[in-house]
Amino acid sequence: MGSALAAAFVEAGYPTTIWNRTPGKADELVARGAVLVPFVADALRASSLIVVCLSDAASVEDVLGPHRDELDSRTLVNLTSGTSDEARGISKWAGDYVDGAIMAIPEVIGRPEAFLLFSGSAEAYARHRESLGRLGTTTFFGEDVGLASLYDVALLGVMWGTLNSFLHGAALLGAAGVDAAEFAPFANQWVSSVTGFVNAYADQIDRGVYPAEDASLETHLATMKYLVRESSAAEVNTEWPARIQAMTERAIRAGHAGASYASLIEVFRSRA
Ligand SMILES: NC(=O)c1ccc[n+]([C@@H]2O[C@H](COP(=O)([O-])OP(=O)(O)OC[C@H]3O[C@@H](n4cnc5c(N)ncnc54)[C@H](OP(=O)(O)O)[C@@H]3O)[C@@H](O)[C@H]2O)c1
């Protein structure tokens, strides 16, 4: 990912200085015009904007921790994944700090479909907004430095939930001899129908009322049981649908039988 970020800056015509623990990985970038330096301090001195993308918060601390003084007069934009607490921890010593999250794979960095989320110093973000915009489509959430990381994990949760459901469906249909490729267009079409519920449910969640304008939780539960039964009959793993069924049953026990699916938020809000 670090290579893709640096490549986007090089392509945009920015003088780009790079450092990586394993310098050999930078050969292609150097051929394209980036300047490879042997020491972290050299990279920090080269620019007013420092963009870092490493494995995790511990590696950011390892690499930049010994150079806190050099960061004083610079903006650090940290695109390493992590938790909101880790972002807050780094912001305490990194001075002019913007935390970021990348909702994209390296191949699309530099294109509008790559979206990047930022939070932290509003002044620093405004100063470097144009440069950061070369990486993709950017959004700034304000001065609560943990927000970009929080959006990141929440959005990844949406991805895993969607993909897990696709994989479970592919396993179920696969047991009946249907190829995943045959299932895929129907899954895609259905995901796009389901996203149509999101705005209405968001409104219900924010208002704290869950009128069953489409189907009640009780109706959902009845059909969920078919998914568990079909999976069991096909000798396919039932953990995923059984978990959803158990959570729905809890919401119904809490009095939401006649409410919309959005009422499950009450179960998600409480500790198990
Ligand atoms: N790949 C994606 O699709 C993607 C998408 C969104 C977000 N991200 C995030 O981007 C970050 C990087 O991901 P990646 O896919 O680029 O991972 P990666 O290929 O494993 O690269 C990790 C980088 O961190 C460096 N590093 C790790 N520990 C270090 C240490 N202690 N000291 C110095 N350098 C260290 C590695 O250096 P060496 O080259 O020397 O090993 C390498 O440059 C992660 O936080 C990831 O979650 C990735």
The ligand as an ORCA input file, in Angstrom:
! r2SCAN-3c Opt
* xyz 0 1
  N      -3.329     -3.826      1.186
  C      -4.563     -3.338      1.230
  O      -5.443     -3.656      0.395
  C      -4.919     -2.331      2.296
  C      -6.168     -1.668      2.212
  C      -6.488     -0.725      3.175
  C      -5.631     -0.504      4.224
  N      -4.447     -1.176      4.290
  C      -3.575     -0.909      5.442
  O      -2.309     -0.432      4.994
  C      -1.306     -0.854      5.929
  C      -0.187     -1.547      5.163
  O      -0.733     -2.663      4.489
  P       0.061     -3.427      3.327
  O      -0.948     -4.229      2.592
  O       0.922     -2.468      2.589
  O       0.976     -4.385      4.211
  P       2.448     -4.961      3.861
  O       2.564     -5.210      2.408
  O       2.657     -6.076      4.821
  O       3.433     -3.761      4.207
  C       3.741     -3.436      5.541
  C       4.758     -2.337      5.544
  O       5.092     -2.002      6.897
  C       6.514     -2.102      7.033
  N       6.803     -2.456      8.436
  C       6.118     -3.322      9.218
  N       6.642     -3.364     10.454
  C       7.679     -2.503     10.452
  C       8.618     -2.096     11.427
  N       8.563     -2.577     12.684
  N       9.539     -1.189     11.087
  C       9.588     -0.678      9.827
  N       8.732     -1.016      8.852
  C       7.789     -1.922      9.159
  C       6.950     -3.118      6.016
  O       8.312     -2.971      5.753
  P       9.106     -4.130      4.963
  O       8.812     -3.894      3.503
  O      10.499     -3.890      5.336
  O       8.562     -5.443      5.463
  C       6.064     -2.706      4.840
  O       6.571     -1.559      4.190
  C      -1.994     -1.783      6.942
  O      -2.299     -1.063      8.112
  C      -3.261     -2.190      6.200
  O      -4.310     -2.552      7.073
  C      -4.064     -2.074      3.348
*
